Amino acid sequence: MEFKSNNPFLSNKRFSNTAVQEKVHHAEIIDYGQEMSLSGTINKTALLFMILVASAMVTWWMSFNGMNVMLPAIGGAVVGLILVVIAAFKPQYSGYLAPGYALFEGLFIGGISAIFEAMYPGIVMQAVGCTLVTFMVCLGLYKFKIVKVTERFKSVVIAATLAIATYYLISWLFSMFTSFVPVHYGNSMMSIGISVFVIIIAALNLFLDFDQIEKGVQQRMPKFMEWFGAMGLMITLVWLYIEFLRLLSKLASKD
């Protein structure tokens, strides 16, 4: 059974094609121990989270010891993005790419978190708490079928996510080469409203991640797709955390 794309990273093409290839390759001998499982995906997500936190502590420590963290933070973000792109085209290498992503993205998260914490003491714990609460609420709503991921739901969330990405890219390019100041900068009500909207869309992407992973398990995809699914979930959580940091900093700057 084929299903449409959810998370832009957890694409329909990657999951469905991988499933078909695996079925053809194991037409005679099926080793169920080598299939994607929910417990395996959960374990790998937890491992990626621990790697990311450990890596983040490095740049966090560097920042609060007077070292410049901009280079490792920016470098981590760039390398992390490259690994995500490679994994999107080569999911069979996710067992190596996913831990690498967590490692390098952690450098970025630690650096940016330290910068925000220096400006607004206590903001990091608030952002972490908001992210974890949002994750648990979304997981509960999905688990108990209170929120159902329909095709229309998927289409709306994907369209909104792509629109946000396009807006961010265009705004960044204009601000780089002109004196244009994007409306989501600053702490105006419009800027705060945009941040709230982006957080809602990021949270809705969690439902798509849960649905994609569940369907991957049902389709008995190969074992390496556990890493691929876990990586996609981590990408959404990182995005959600950063957006909470931005929103909380806007609110704090108004005081």
C-alpha positions as CSV (number, residue, x, y, z in Angstrom):
1,M,0.0,0.0,0.0
2,E,1.3,3.4,-0.9
3,F,0.7,6.6,1.0
4,K,1.4,10.3,0.3
5,S,4.2,12.3,1.6
6,N,4.0,13.7,5.1
7,N,7.1,15.3,6.6
8,P,9.1,16.7,3.6
9,F,12.1,14.6,4.9
10,L,10.0,11.4,5.4
11,S,8.9,11.4,1.8
12,N,6.4,9.0,0.3
13,K,8.8,8.1,-2.5
14,R,11.6,7.0,-0.2
15,F,9.3,4.9,2.0
16,S,7.2,3.2,-0.7
17,N,10.2,2.5,-3.1
18,T,12.2,1.1,-0.3
19,A,9.4,-1.2,0.7
20,V,9.0,-2.5,-2.8
21,Q,12.7,-3.1,-3.2
22,E,12.9,-5.0,0.0
23,K,10.0,-7.2,-0.9
24,V,11.6,-8.1,-4.2
25,H,14.9,-8.8,-2.6
26,H,13.5,-11.0,0.0
27,A,10.9,-12.7,-2.1
28,E,11.9,-16.2,-0.9
29,I,13.5,-15.6,2.5
30,I,11.9,-13.1,4.9
31,D,13.8,-12.2,8.0
32,Y,11.3,-10.5,10.2
33,G,14.1,-9.4,12.6
34,Q,15.4,-7.1,9.8
35,E,12.1,-5.2,9.4
36,M,11.3,-1.8,10.8
37,S,9.6,-1.9,14.2
38,L,8.1,0.7,16.4
39,S,10.2,-0.1,19.4
40,G,13.4,0.0,17.3
41,T,12.4,3.5,16.0
42,I,11.7,4.7,19.5
43,N,15.1,3.4,20.7
44,K,16.9,5.1,17.9
45,T,15.1,8.3,18.4
46,A,16.1,8.3,22.1
47,L,19.7,7.6,21.1
48,L,19.7,10.5,18.6
49,F,18.3,12.7,21.3
50,M,21.1,11.8,23.7
51,I,23.8,12.4,21.0
52,L,22.3,15.8,20.2
53,V,22.1,16.8,23.9
54,A,25.7,15.7,24.5
55,S,26.9,17.6,21.5
56,A,25.0,20.7,22.5
57,M,26.7,20.7,25.9
58,V,30.0,21.1,24.1
59,T,29.2,24.5,22.5
60,W,27.1,25.5,25.5
61,W,30.2,24.9,27.7
62,M,32.4,26.8,25.2
63,S,30.1,29.8,25.2
64,F,29.9,30.1,29.0
65,N,33.7,29.9,29.2
66,G,34.2,32.9,26.9
67,M,34.9,31.0,23.7
68,N,33.5,32.0,20.3
69,V,30.9,29.4,19.4
70,M,29.8,30.9,16.1
71,L,32.1,28.8,13.9
72,P,31.2,25.4,15.4
73,A,27.5,26.4,15.6
74,I,27.3,27.6,11.9
75,G,29.5,24.7,10.8
76,G,27.2,22.2,12.6
77,A,24.1,23.7,11.0
78,V,25.6,23.5,7.5
79,V,26.9,19.9,7.9
80,G,23.6,18.8,9.5
81,L,21.7,20.2,6.5
82,I,24.0,18.4,4.1
83,L,23.5,15.1,6.0
84,V,19.7,15.6,5.8
85,V,19.8,16.1,2.0
86,I,22.0,13.0,1.6
87,A,19.7,10.9,3.7
88,A,16.7,12.1,1.7
89,F,18.2,10.5,-1.4
90,K,20.1,7.7,0.3
91,P,18.0,6.4,3.2
92,Q,19.9,3.1,3.3
93,Y,22.8,5.1,4.8
94,S,20.6,6.5,7.6
95,G,22.4,4.4,10.2
96,Y,25.4,6.6,9.7
97,L,23.8,9.8,8.6
98,A,21.3,10.1,11.5
99,P,23.9,10.0,14.3
100,G,26.0,12.4,12.3
101,Y,23.1,14.7,12.0
102,A,22.4,14.6,15.7
103,L,26.1,15.2,16.5
104,F,26.5,18.3,14.2
105,E,23.0,19.7,14.8
106,G,23.8,19.5,18.5
107,L,26.7,21.9,18.0
108,F,24.3,24.4,16.4
109,I,21.6,23.9,19.1
110,G,24.1,24.3,21.9
111,G,25.6,27.5,20.4
112,I,22.3,29.2,19.6
113,S,20.8,28.2,23.0
114,A,23.8,29.7,24.8
115,I,23.4,33.0,22.9
116,F,19.6,33.2,23.8
117,E,20.3,32.2,27.4
118,A,22.9,35.0,27.8
119,M,20.3,37.5,26.5
120,Y,17.3,36.1,28.3
121,P,18.2,34.0,31.4
122,G,16.0,31.0,31.8
123,I,14.7,31.0,28.3
124,V,16.3,27.7,27.3
125,M,14.6,25.7,30.0
126,Q,11.3,27.3,29.0
127,A,11.8,26.4,25.4
128,V,12.8,22.8,26.2
129,G,9.7,22.5,28.4
130,C,7.4,23.8,25.8
131,T,8.9,21.5,23.2
132,L,8.6,18.4,25.3
133,V,5.0,19.3,26.4
134,T,4.0,19.9,22.8
135,F,5.6,16.5,21.8
136,M,3.8,14.6,24.5
137,V,0.4,16.3,23.8
138,C,0.7,15.6,20.1
139,L,1.7,12.0,20.8
140,G,-1.2,11.5,23.1
141,L,-3.7,13.0,20.6
142,Y,-2.4,10.8,17.9
143,K,-2.2,7.6,20.0
144,F,-5.8,7.9,21.1
145,K,-7.0,8.8,17.6
146,I,-8.3,12.2,18.8
147,V,-6.4,13.7,15.8
148,K,-6.6,11.7,12.6
149,V,-4.1,12.1,9.8
150,T,-6.2,12.3,6.7
151,E,-5.1,13.1,3.2
152,R,-6.5,16.6,3.4
153,F,-4.7,17.1,6.8
154,K,-1.5,16.0,5.2
155,S,-1.9,18.3,2.2
156,V,-2.7,21.4,4.3
157,V,0.3,20.8,6.6
158,I,2.7,20.1,3.8
159,A,1.6,23.2,1.9
160,A,1.9,25.4,5.0
161,T,5.3,24.0,5.8
162,L,6.6,24.6,2.2
163,A,5.1,28.1,2.4
164,I,7.0,28.9,5.6
165,A,10.2,27.5,4.2
166,T,9.8,29.7,1.0
167,Y,9.0,32.8,3.1
168,Y,12.0,32.3,5.3
169,L,14.3,31.8,2.3
170,I,13.0,34.8,0.4
171,S,13.2,37.0,3.6
172,W,16.7,35.9,4.3
173,L,17.9,36.7,0.7
174,F,16.2,40.1,0.7
175,S,17.7,41.0,4.1
176,M,21.2,39.9,2.9
177,F,21.3,42.1,-0.2
178,T,18.9,44.9,0.6
179,S,17.8,47.0,3.6
180,F,14.5,45.0,3.8
181,V,13.5,44.0,7.3
182,P,11.3,40.9,7.4
183,V,8.0,41.3,9.3
184,H,8.8,38.3,11.5
185,Y,11.8,40.2,12.9
186,G,11.4,42.2,16.1
187,N,8.8,41.9,18.8
188,S,5.7,43.4,17.1
189,M,2.3,41.7,17.4
190,M,2.6,40.7,13.8
191,S,6.0,39.1,14.4
192,I,4.7,37.3,17.5
193,G,1.6,36.1,15.5
194,I,3.9,34.7,12.8
195,S,5.9,32.8,15.4
196,V,2.8,31.3,16.9
197,F,1.6,30.2,13.5
198,V,4.9,28.6,12.6
199,I,4.9,26.7,16.0
200,I,1.5,25.4,15.2
201,I,2.6,24.1,11.8
202,A,5.7,22.6,13.3
203,A,3.6,20.8,15.9
204,L,1.2,19.5,13.2
205,N,4.2,18.0,11.4
206,L,4.7,15.8,14.5
207,F,1.4,14.1,13.6
208,L,2.7,13.5,10.1
209,D,5.9,12.0,11.5
210,F,3.9,9.6,13.8
211,D,1.7,8.6,11.0
212,Q,4.6,8.0,8.6
213,I,6.5,5.9,11.1
214,E,3.4,3.8,11.9
215,K,2.7,3.1,8.3
216,G,6.4,2.2,7.7
217,V,6.1,-0.4,10.4
218,Q,2.9,-1.7,9.0
219,Q,4.5,-2.0,5.5
220,R,7.4,-4.0,7.0
221,M,10.1,-1.8,5.7
222,P,13.8,-2.6,6.1
223,K,15.5,-2.1,9.4
224,F,17.5,1.0,8.4
225,M,14.3,2.9,8.0
226,E,14.1,3.0,11.8
227,W,17.1,5.4,11.6
228,F,15.4,7.3,8.7
229,G,12.2,7.7,10.7
230,A,14.0,8.7,13.9
231,M,16.0,11.3,12.0
232,G,12.8,12.8,10.5
233,L,11.3,13.1,13.9
234,M,14.4,14.7,15.3
235,I,14.4,17.3,12.5
236,T,10.8,18.3,13.4
237,L,11.7,18.6,17.2
238,V,14.7,20.7,16.5
239,W,12.6,23.0,14.3
240,L,10.0,23.2,17.0
241,Y,12.5,24.0,19.7
242,I,14.1,26.8,17.7
243,E,10.7,28.4,17.0
244,F,9.9,28.3,20.7
245,L,13.2,30.0,21.4
246,R,12.3,32.8,19.0
247,L,8.8,33.2,20.3
248,L,9.9,33.3,23.9
249,S,12.7,35.8,23.1
250,K,10.2,38.1,21.4
251,L,7.9,38.0,24.4
252,A,10.8,38.5,26.9
253,S,12.0,41.6,24.9
254,K,8.6,43.3,25.3
255,D,8.8,43.3,29.1
